[in-house]
Amino acid sequence: MDTQDLIRAMAADTRRRALPLGTAWRVAMALALVLAGAVFALALGPRPDALASLETARFVFKFVVTLALAASAFVLLRRLVRPGEEARTPLVWLLAGPLLLIAAVGLELLAVPSADWAARLVGVNARVCLTFIPLIGAAPLVVFLAVLRHGAPARPALAGAVAGLLAGGLAGAFYAAHCPDDSPLFVASWYSLAIAGLAVAGAILAPRVARW
């Protein structure tokens, strides 16, 4: 059997299990949200002015960019778990969150005096950010890696990295409700670094747990 025949056979096998795999993803998303929400609620909770801050664009933007990352990563991950599925378009969609963030950073650099850039970048909560985004995202990452075992990802390291981005996007959205730093410069630096850590962890772990 050549490579193309093998891919077609694997794709046919995953299609036969499409309903169980689809159910597994729905259960995984629900479980990931519950686990992430529980860690967030027990460890941090929303900041005191969270409701009032919903009227400010920079606070809301944190949810826009993190949820855009999570949504695009989820679409791509569902493609990657099935061998032979077209993943190029969802891979492009994965750029939506970063591009939004780059645009926001550019606007902030234009609007804020250069003397204030360093303060906006460093913020007041960087250490907490680097600690709790991975902590909130750890359980969702484990859940998503478990679902990879139900499919047959042809590139498990890539699938694991995308699973980490999905977990990180969800964790970042929860953490954004607590974070007192609303600057896009802060989000671009510290949120990105924390989420990247989950992506690296996913890339390392997936080939070990999603073998076929």
N, C-alpha and C positions, 0 to 999 in steps of 0.2 A: 504494500500500500504506500503510495507516494504522499507527500506532504499535503497536497490539496485534497486528496481522498480522506486523509486523516482529519483535516479540518472540517470537511463536510460531514463526516460521521459524528464528530464531536458536536457540531452544531445541531445535527438532527437529534442527537441524544438530549441536549439541553432544551430543544423545542418540545420534545415529548414530556419534559418535566417543567414546562413553562408555568403552569398554574402553581405547582408547589414552590417554584422559585419566586414567582411574583408574590405569593403569600408570605414567603420568607422575608422578602424585602419590606413588605408592609409591617410585619411584626417587628422587624429589626428597627425600622424608623420609629415606631411607637415606643419600643423599649429604649432606644437610644435617647429619645426626648425625655422619657421618664427618668432615666438614670442621670442624664446631664442636669435636668431640672432639680433632682433630689440633691445632688452634690452642690449645685449652686445655692439652693435654698438653705442647706445645712451649714455651708461654709461661708457664704457671703451675704446673699440677699441683695435686693435692689438698693440703690443709693436713695437717701431721703427725698431728694427732689426729682425722682425719676418721672413722675407723672407730669410735673410742671415742665420738665426738660423736653417732653415730647413736642413742645411748641418751638423748639430750636432746631434748625436744620442740621447742625453739626452732630447733635446727639442722635437724631433719627438716621443720619447718614451711616453711622456705625452699624446699625441693623441692616441697612440696605446693602452695604458692601459685604458683610459677613454672610447674610442669607443668599446673596447672589452667588457667592463662592460655593455655599453648601448646595444650592439648587443645581448649579452646573456640574458640580462634582458628582452629585447623585445620578444625574442623567448619564454622564460618562461612565460611571462605575457599573451601571446596569448593562451598558454595552460591552464593557471590557470583560465581564464575567461570562459572556457567551462567545466562544471562538467563532470567527468568521463574520461577526457583526461589524458594521461600518461605524467607526469611532472618530473619524476625522472631524466631522462637524461638531459633535459635542466637545471635542478637544479644543476647538476654536472658542466655543461658548465659555470654556473655563477661563478665558482671558477677560470676561466681562467684569468680574470683581476687581482684579488688578487694574484694569484700564480706568474704571470709575475712581479708584483710589488715586491713581496717578493724576487724573484730571483734578480731583479735589485738592491734592497737594499743590499742584500748580496754581490753582486759584488762591489758596491760602498764602503761598509765597508772594503772590501779587498784592494781596490785601493787607498782609501783616508786615510791619517794619522789620528789616533784616536783623535788627538788634534783638528782636523777640523770637527769632527762629529757634535758637538753641533751647530756650525755656519751653517752647511748644513741643519740641522734639523729645526732650527728656521727661517732661511732665512731672507728676508727683507719685505715680503708682506703677512705675515700670517693673519693679521686682514682683509686685503682686500679680501683674499681668502675665509675666513669664512663668509664674508658678501655677496660677489657677486656670489659665486656658488649657494647658496640657492636662491638668488634674481633672477638669470638667470633661475634657474630650477623651480621656483614657478609656472609660467604659464603653462609650459609643464606638471607639476604634475597635475594641475587642469584639463587639457585636457585629460590626461590618466585616471584619476579617473572618468571623465564623460563617457568615453568609457566603463568602467566596468559596468555601468548601462545597457548597451546593451547586456551584457552576464549574466551569473549566476554563479559567482565565489563561489565555495563551501567553500573556506577559504578566505573571503574578506580581513582580516587583512594581511595575507601573500601576497595576490595580491596587496594590497595597498603598502606594503613595497617594493615589486618588482617594482611597478610603480615609487616609489621614487628613486630607484636605476637607473631606466631607465632615469628619468628626471635628476638625478644627474650626470650620465655618459655623457649625452648630454651637460649639463651645464659646467661640468668639461672640456670637449673638447673645448668649446668656450672660457672658461676662460684661458685655457692653452696658447692660442695665445697672451694673454696679460701678463701673469704671468712672472716676471723676474727670478723666482726661478725654476731651471730645475733639481734640485737634487731629485733623487728617495726618499731620506729620507724625504724631504719636502712634496712631493706628497703623500707618504704613511701616513704622519701625518695629514696634514691640508686638503688636498683634501678628504681623507677618512672621516675625522670628518665632513666636510661640507656636503658630500654626505649622510653620515649616518643620519644627521639631516632631510634631505628630506625623507629618508626611514622611519624614525620614524613618521614623519608627515603623510606620506601615510598610514602607518599601523593604525594610529589613525582615520584618516578621512574616509578611505574606508568602514568600516562597517556601517558608517552613510549614505554614499551616494550610496552604491551598495547593498542595501537590496533587497531581492526577496521573 
